[in-house]
């Protein structure tokens, strides 16, 4: 049996590099959002209102249910949370 190693977990889980890159971006934004919302020290209902979403939707975010959020939706929420998102585009190694 041959052992394979991967630079990132999404490289191992996704079928192609494009899907892995998208999942990496989604997970990075989701982690930053989760940290930000938890730092607000608000109830989920109040934090959800602040983001313009429902409390169950915020619960999905805080529980890391990445499959329920597109990159676009996460970027919108990050902006509403007062985060600045920067996308670094460069040639692949």
N, CA, C and O atoms as a GROMACS GRO file, in nm:
protein
  372
    1UNK      N    1   0.084  -0.118   0.000
    1UNK     CA    2   0.000   0.000   0.000
    1UNK      C    3   0.089   0.124   0.000
    1UNK      O    4   0.184   0.133   0.078
    2UNK      N    5   0.059   0.218  -0.086
    2UNK     CA    6   0.135   0.342  -0.098
    2UNK      C    7   0.069   0.451  -0.013
    2UNK      O    8  -0.052   0.472  -0.021
    3UNK      N    9   0.149   0.520   0.067
    3UNK     CA   10   0.099   0.628   0.150
    3UNK      C   11   0.108   0.760   0.074
    3UNK      O   12   0.210   0.791   0.014
    4UNK      N   13  -0.001   0.835   0.079
    4UNK     CA   14  -0.003   0.967   0.014
    4UNK      C   15  -0.010   1.073   0.122
    4UNK      O   16  -0.076   1.055   0.224
    5UNK      N   17   0.059   1.182   0.099
    5UNK     CA   18   0.052   1.296   0.191
    5UNK      C   19  -0.001   1.416   0.116
    5UNK      O   20   0.018   1.430  -0.005
    6UNK      N   21  -0.067   1.503   0.189
    6UNK     CA   22  -0.129   1.620   0.129
    6UNK      C   23  -0.090   1.743   0.208
    6UNK      O   24  -0.068   1.737   0.329
    7UNK      N   25  -0.079   1.856   0.139
    7UNK     CA   26  -0.044   1.982   0.204
    7UNK      C   27  -0.158   2.033   0.292
    7UNK      O   28  -0.134   2.089   0.399
    8UNK      N   29  -0.281   2.013   0.248
    8UNK     CA   30  -0.399   2.060   0.321
    8UNK      C   31  -0.503   1.949   0.324
    8UNK      O   32  -0.507   1.864   0.236
    9UNK      N   33  -0.584   1.950   0.427
    9UNK     CA   34  -0.686   1.847   0.442
    9UNK      C   35  -0.783   1.847   0.324
    9UNK      O   36  -0.828   1.741   0.281
   10UNK      N   37  -0.815   1.965   0.271
   10UNK     CA   38  -0.911   1.970   0.160
   10UNK      C   39  -0.853   1.908   0.034
   10UNK      O   40  -0.928   1.860  -0.051
   11UNK      N   41  -0.721   1.908   0.019
   11UNK     CA   42  -0.659   1.842  -0.096
   11UNK      C   43  -0.687   1.692  -0.092
   11UNK      O   44  -0.701   1.628  -0.197
   12UNK      N   45  -0.694   1.637   0.027
   12UNK     CA   46  -0.721   1.494   0.043
   12UNK      C   47  -0.870   1.462   0.025
   12UNK      O   48  -0.905   1.355  -0.024
   13UNK      N   49  -0.956   1.554   0.065
   13UNK     CA   50  -1.100   1.527   0.065
   13UNK      C   51  -1.171   1.559  -0.066
   13UNK      O   52  -1.274   1.498  -0.096
   14UNK      N   53  -1.118   1.652  -0.141
   14UNK     CA   54  -1.186   1.693  -0.265
   14UNK      C   55  -1.124   1.625  -0.387
   14UNK      O   56  -1.008   1.583  -0.385
   15UNK      N   57  -1.204   1.615  -0.492
   15UNK     CA   58  -1.163   1.543  -0.612
   15UNK      C   59  -1.067   1.620  -0.701
   15UNK      O   60  -0.989   1.560  -0.776
   16UNK      N   61  -1.071   1.753  -0.693
   16UNK     CA   62  -0.985   1.830  -0.782
   16UNK      C   63  -0.932   1.954  -0.709
   16UNK      O   64  -0.988   1.996  -0.608
   17UNK      N   65  -0.824   2.012  -0.761
   17UNK     CA   66  -0.763   2.128  -0.695
   17UNK      C   67  -0.856   2.249  -0.682
   17UNK      O   68  -0.847   2.323  -0.584
   18UNK      N   69  -0.944   2.270  -0.778
   18UNK     CA   70  -1.036   2.384  -0.771
   18UNK      C   71  -1.134   2.369  -0.655
   18UNK      O   72  -1.159   2.465  -0.582
   19UNK      N   73  -1.188   2.251  -0.638
   19UNK     CA   74  -1.280   2.225  -0.528
   19UNK      C   75  -1.207   2.237  -0.394
   19UNK      O   76  -1.262   2.291  -0.298
   20UNK      N   77  -1.085   2.188  -0.387
   20UNK     CA   78  -1.006   2.198  -0.265
   20UNK      C   79  -0.977   2.344  -0.230
   20UNK      O   80  -0.983   2.382  -0.113
   21UNK      N   81  -0.946   2.425  -0.331
   21UNK     CA   82  -0.919   2.567  -0.307
   21UNK      C   83  -1.043   2.639  -0.256
   21UNK      O   84  -1.034   2.721  -0.165
   22UNK      N   85  -1.157   2.608  -0.314
   22UNK     CA   86  -1.283   2.669  -0.269
   22UNK      C   87  -1.314   2.631  -0.125
   22UNK      O   88  -1.354   2.716  -0.046
   23UNK      N   89  -1.297   2.505  -0.092
   23UNK     CA   90  -1.325   2.460   0.045
   23UNK      C   91  -1.226   2.522   0.144
   23UNK      O   92  -1.263   2.552   0.258
   24UNK      N   93  -1.102   2.539   0.104
   24UNK     CA   94  -1.004   2.605   0.190
   24UNK      C   95  -1.047   2.748   0.219
   24UNK      O   96  -1.041   2.792   0.334
   25UNK      N   97  -1.089   2.820   0.116
   25UNK     CA   98  -1.135   2.958   0.135
   25UNK      C   99  -1.259   2.962   0.224
   25UNK      O  100  -1.268   3.044   0.315
   26UNK      N  101  -1.353   2.872   0.197
   26UNK     CA  102  -1.476   2.869   0.279
   26UNK      C  103  -1.443   2.842   0.425
   26UNK      O  104  -1.498   2.907   0.514
   27UNK      N  105  -1.355   2.747   0.451
   27UNK     CA  106  -1.324   2.714   0.590
   27UNK      C  107  -1.249   2.827   0.659
   27UNK      O  108  -1.270   2.851   0.778
   28UNK      N  109  -1.162   2.898   0.587
   28UNK     CA  110  -1.090   3.011   0.646
   28UNK      C  111  -1.185   3.124   0.684
   28UNK      O  112  -1.175   3.180   0.793
   29UNK      N  113  -1.278   3.157   0.595
   29UNK     CA  114  -1.375   3.263   0.624
   29UNK      C  115  -1.467   3.220   0.737
   29UNK      O  116  -1.497   3.300   0.826
   30UNK      N  117  -1.511   3.095   0.735
   30UNK     CA  118  -1.600   3.046   0.840
   30UNK      C  119  -1.531   3.052   0.976
   30UNK      O  120  -1.594   3.089   1.075
   31UNK      N  121  -1.406   3.016   0.984
   31UNK     CA  122  -1.332   3.019   1.111
   31UNK      C  123  -1.320   3.162   1.163
   31UNK      O  124  -1.339   3.188   1.282
   32UNK      N  125  -1.289   3.255   1.074
   32UNK     CA  126  -1.277   3.396   1.115
   32UNK      C  127  -1.412   3.450   1.163
   32UNK      O  128  -1.418   3.522   1.262
   33UNK      N  129  -1.518   3.414   1.093
   33UNK     CA  130  -1.652   3.457   1.133
   33UNK      C  131  -1.691   3.401   1.269
   33UNK      O  132  -1.744   3.472   1.354
   34UNK      N  133  -1.665   3.274   1.288
   34UNK     CA  134  -1.698   3.210   1.415
   34UNK      C  135  -1.624   3.278   1.531
   34UNK      O  136  -1.684   3.307   1.634
   35UNK      N  137  -1.495   3.303   1.513
   35UNK     CA  138  -1.417   3.372   1.616
   35UNK      C  139  -1.474   3.510   1.646
   35UNK      O  140  -1.483   3.550   1.762
   36UNK      N  141  -1.510   3.582   1.542
   36UNK     CA  142  -1.564   3.717   1.557
   36UNK      C  143  -1.696   3.716   1.632
   36UNK      O  144  -1.716   3.794   1.725
   37UNK      N  145  -1.787   3.629   1.590
   37UNK     CA  146  -1.919   3.624   1.652
   37UNK      C  147  -1.908   3.582   1.799
   37UNK      O  148  -1.977   3.638   1.885
   38UNK      N  149  -1.824   3.487   1.827
   38UNK     CA  150  -1.808   3.444   1.968
   38UNK      C  151  -1.749   3.555   2.053
   38UNK      O  152  -1.782   3.566   2.172
   39UNK      N  153  -1.663   3.638   1.995
   39UNK     CA  154  -1.602   3.749   2.069
   39UNK      C  155  -1.705   3.858   2.102
   39UNK      O  156  -1.683   3.936   2.195
   40UNK      N  157  -1.815   3.864   2.028
   40UNK     CA  158  -1.919   3.963   2.056
   40UNK      C  159  -1.985   3.937   2.191
   40UNK      O  160  -2.038   4.030   2.253
   41UNK      N  161  -1.982   3.814   2.237
   41UNK     CA  162  -2.042   3.776   2.365
   41UNK      C  163  -2.191   3.815   2.371
   41UNK      O  164  -2.239   3.871   2.470
   42UNK      N  165  -2.263   3.783   2.262
   42UNK     CA  166  -2.406   3.807   2.253
   42UNK      C  167  -2.479   3.674   2.250
   42UNK      O  168  -2.418   3.570   2.226
   43UNK      N  169  -2.608   3.678   2.273
   43UNK     CA  170  -2.688   3.557   2.250
   43UNK      C  171  -2.688   3.530   2.100
   43UNK      O  172  -2.662   3.619   2.019
   44UNK      N  173  -2.718   3.406   2.065
   44UNK     CA  174  -2.725   3.374   1.922
   44UNK      C  175  -2.831   3.456   1.852
   44UNK      O  176  -2.812   3.496   1.737
   45UNK      N  177  -2.941   3.480   1.918
   45UNK     CA  178  -3.049   3.558   1.856
   45UNK      C  179  -3.001   3.700   1.824
   45UNK      O  180  -3.027   3.751   1.715
   46UNK      N  181  -2.932   3.763   1.918
   46UNK     CA  182  -2.882   3.900   1.895
   46UNK      C  183  -2.771   3.902   1.790
   46UNK      O  184  -2.767   3.992   1.706
   47UNK      N  185  -2.684   3.805   1.794
   47UNK     CA  186  -2.576   3.798   1.695
   47UNK      C  187  -2.634   3.774   1.556
   47UNK      O  188  -2.586   3.830   1.458
   48UNK      N  189  -2.736   3.689   1.547
   48UNK     CA  190  -2.800   3.661   1.419
   48UNK      C  191  -2.864   3.788   1.362
   48UNK      O  192  -2.852   3.815   1.243
   49UNK      N  193  -2.932   3.864   1.446
   49UNK     CA  194  -2.992   3.990   1.401
   49UNK      C  195  -2.883   4.085   1.351
   49UNK      O  196  -2.902   4.152   1.249
   50UNK      N  197  -2.772   4.089   1.420
   50UNK     CA  198  -2.661   4.176   1.380
   50UNK      C  199  -2.608   4.139   1.241
   50UNK      O  200  -2.566   4.225   1.164
   51UNK      N  201  -2.611   4.008   1.210
   51UNK     CA  202  -2.564   3.961   1.080
   51UNK      C  203  -2.674   3.959   0.974
   51UNK      O  204  -2.646   3.938   0.856
   52UNK      N  205  -2.799   3.979   1.015
   52UNK     CA  206  -2.910   3.977   0.921
   52UNK      C  207  -2.951   3.838   0.879
   52UNK      O  208  -2.998   3.818   0.767
   53UNK      N  209  -2.934   3.740   0.968
   53UNK     CA  210  -2.972   3.602   0.939
   53UNK      C  211  -3.057   3.549   1.055
   53UNK      O  212  -3.071   3.616   1.158
   54UNK      N  213  -3.112   3.430   1.039
   54UNK     CA  214  -3.191   3.370   1.146
   54UNK      C  215  -3.097   3.304   1.248
   54UNK      O  216  -2.981   3.276   1.219
   55UNK      N  217  -3.150   3.281   1.365
   55UNK     CA  218  -3.072   3.214   1.469
   55UNK      C  219  -3.033   3.072   1.428
   55UNK      O  220  -2.919   3.032   1.452
   56UNK      N  221  -3.123   2.993   1.366
   56UNK     CA  222  -3.081   2.859   1.322
   56UNK      C  223  -2.967   2.864   1.219
   56UNK      O  224  -2.879   2.778   1.218
   57UNK      N  225  -2.970   2.966   1.134
   57UNK     CA  226  -2.862   2.982   1.035
   57UNK      C  227  -2.730   3.014   1.105
   57UNK      O  228  -2.625   2.960   1.068
   58UNK      N  229  -2.735   3.100   1.206
   58UNK     CA  230  -2.615   3.131   1.283
   58UNK      C  231  -2.565   3.006   1.355
   58UNK      O  232  -2.444   2.982   1.363
   59UNK      N  233  -2.656   2.926   1.407
   59UNK     CA  234  -2.619   2.802   1.474
   59UNK      C  235  -2.542   2.712   1.378
   59UNK      O  236  -2.441   2.652   1.416
   60UNK      N  237  -2.587   2.702   1.252
   60UNK     CA  238  -2.515   2.624   1.152
   60UNK      C  239  -2.373   2.676   1.134
   60UNK      O  240  -2.278   2.598   1.124
   61UNK      N  241  -2.358   2.807   1.131
   61UNK     CA  242  -2.226   2.869   1.117
   61UNK      C  243  -2.136   2.833   1.236
   61UNK      O  244  -2.023   2.789   1.217
   62UNK      N  245  -2.188   2.852   1.356
   62UNK     CA  246  -2.109   2.829   1.477
   62UNK      C  247  -2.075   2.682   1.498
   62UNK      O  248  -1.976   2.650   1.564
   63UNK      N  249  -2.154   2.593   1.443
   63UNK     CA  250  -2.127   2.450   1.453
   63UNK      C  251  -2.040   2.399   1.338
   63UNK      O  252  -2.010   2.280   1.329
   64UNK      N  253  -1.998   2.491   1.249
   64UNK     CA  254  -1.906   2.453   1.142
   64UNK      C  255  -1.968   2.374   1.030
   64UNK      O  256  -1.899   2.296   0.963
   65UNK      N  257  -2.096   2.390   1.007
   65UNK     CA  258  -2.164   2.317   0.901
   65UNK      C  259  -2.134   2.383   0.765
   65UNK      O  260  -2.218   2.451   0.707
   66UNK      N  261  -2.014   2.360   0.719
   66UNK     CA  262  -1.961   2.427   0.600
   66UNK      C  263  -2.042   2.396   0.475
   66UNK      O  264  -2.050   2.478   0.384
   67UNK      N  265  -2.103   2.279   0.470
   67UNK     CA  266  -2.182   2.240   0.354
   67UNK      C  267  -2.306   2.326   0.334
   67UNK      O  268  -2.365   2.324   0.227
   68UNK      N  269  -2.345   2.402   0.436
   68UNK     CA  270  -2.465   2.486   0.428
   68UNK      C  271  -2.435   2.629   0.383
   68UNK      O  272  -2.527   2.710   0.373
   69UNK      N  273  -2.308   2.661   0.355
   69UNK     CA  274  -2.269   2.797   0.320
   69UNK      C  275  -2.183   2.800   0.194
   69UNK      O  276  -2.082   2.730   0.185
   70UNK      N  277  -2.224   2.882   0.099
   70UNK     CA  278  -2.140   2.904  -0.018
   70UNK      C  279  -2.032   3.006   0.020
   70UNK      O  280  -2.043   3.075   0.121
   71UNK      N  281  -1.930   3.015  -0.062
   71UNK     CA  282  -1.826   3.115  -0.038
   71UNK      C  283  -1.886   3.254  -0.045
   71UNK      O  284  -1.850   3.341   0.034
   72UNK      N  285  -1.975   3.276  -0.138
   72UNK     CA  286  -2.041   3.406  -0.152
   72UNK      C  287  -2.118   3.445  -0.025
   72UNK      O  288  -2.107   3.558   0.022
   73UNK      N  289  -2.194   3.351   0.030
   73UNK     CA  290  -2.270   3.378   0.152
   73UNK      C  291  -2.177   3.409   0.269
   73UNK      O  292  -2.205   3.499   0.348
   74UNK      N  293  -2.067   3.335   0.279
   74UNK     CA  294  -1.972   3.359   0.387
   74UNK      C  295  -1.905   3.495   0.374
   74UNK      O  296  -1.881   3.563   0.474
   75UNK      N  297  -1.874   3.536   0.252
   75UNK     CA  298  -1.813   3.668   0.231
   75UNK      C  299  -1.911   3.779   0.268
   75UNK      O  300  -1.870   3.880   0.325
   76UNK      N  301  -2.037   3.761   0.236
   76UNK     CA  302  -2.140   3.859   0.275
   76UNK      C  303  -2.148   3.870   0.426
   76UNK      O  304  -2.152   3.981   0.480
   77UNK      N  305  -2.151   3.757   0.495
   77UNK     CA  306  -2.158   3.758   0.641
   77UNK      C  307  -2.032   3.820   0.702
   77UNK      O  308  -2.039   3.891   0.802
   78UNK      N  309  -1.917   3.792   0.643
   78UNK     CA  310  -1.792   3.850   0.695
   78UNK      C  311  -1.796   4.001   0.685
   78UNK      O  312  -1.752   4.070   0.778
   79UNK      N  313  -1.847   4.054   0.576
   79UNK     CA  314  -1.859   4.198   0.560
   79UNK      C  315  -1.956   4.256   0.663
   79UNK      O  316  -1.927   4.359   0.724
   80UNK      N  317  -2.068   4.190   0.683
   80UNK     CA  318  -2.165   4.235   0.783
   80UNK      C  319  -2.106   4.231   0.924
   80UNK      O  320  -2.146   4.310   1.010
   81UNK      N  321  -2.013   4.140   0.947
   81UNK     CA  322  -1.950   4.127   1.078
   81UNK      C  323  -1.838   4.228   1.098
   81UNK      O  324  -1.776   4.233   1.204
   82UNK      N  325  -1.811   4.307   0.994
   82UNK     CA  326  -1.707   4.408   1.005
   82UNK      C  327  -1.568   4.356   0.972
   82UNK      O  328  -1.468   4.420   1.006
   83UNK      N  329  -1.561   4.242   0.906
   83UNK     CA  330  -1.433   4.185   0.868
   83UNK      C  331  -1.394   4.234   0.728
   83UNK      O  332  -1.481   4.256   0.643
   84UNK      N  333  -1.267   4.250   0.707
   84UNK     CA  334  -1.216   4.284   0.575
   84UNK      C  335  -1.158   4.156   0.515
   84UNK      O  336  -1.071   4.092   0.574
   85UNK      N  337  -1.206   4.120   0.398
   85UNK     CA  338  -1.162   3.997   0.333
   85UNK      C  339  -1.070   4.034   0.217
   85UNK      O  340  -1.102   4.119   0.135
   86UNK      N  341  -0.956   3.968   0.213
   86UNK     CA  342  -0.860   3.990   0.105
   86UNK      C  343  -0.832   3.855   0.040
   86UNK      O  344  -0.800   3.758   0.109
   87UNK      N  345  -0.844   3.850  -0.090
   87UNK     CA  346  -0.816   3.727  -0.163
   87UNK      C  347  -0.682   3.743  -0.232
   87UNK      O  348  -0.660   3.838  -0.308
   88UNK      N  349  -0.593   3.649  -0.206
   88UNK     CA  350  -0.458   3.652  -0.262
   88UNK      C  351  -0.455   3.559  -0.383
   88UNK      O  352  -0.470   3.438  -0.369
   89UNK      N  353  -0.435   3.615  -0.501
   89UNK     CA  354  -0.431   3.536  -0.624
   89UNK      C  355  -0.288   3.539  -0.679
   89UNK      O  356  -0.229   3.646  -0.698
   90UNK      N  357  -0.235   3.421  -0.704
   90UNK     CA  358  -0.099   3.410  -0.758
   90UNK      C  359  -0.085   3.280  -0.833
   90UNK      O  360  -0.173   3.194  -0.826
   91UNK      N  361   0.022   3.264  -0.904
   91UNK     CA  362   0.047   3.141  -0.979
   91UNK      C  363   0.066   3.026  -0.883
   91UNK      O  364   0.125   3.040  -0.775
   92UNK      N  365   0.016   2.910  -0.923
   92UNK     CA  366   0.033   2.788  -0.843
   92UNK      C  367   0.179   2.747  -0.844
   92UNK      O  368   0.252   2.774  -0.939
   93UNK      N  369   0.219   2.683  -0.738
   93UNK     CA  370   0.359   2.639  -0.726
   93UNK      C  371   0.391   2.527  -0.820
   93UNK      O  372   0.504   2.478  -0.822
   0.00000   0.00000   0.00000
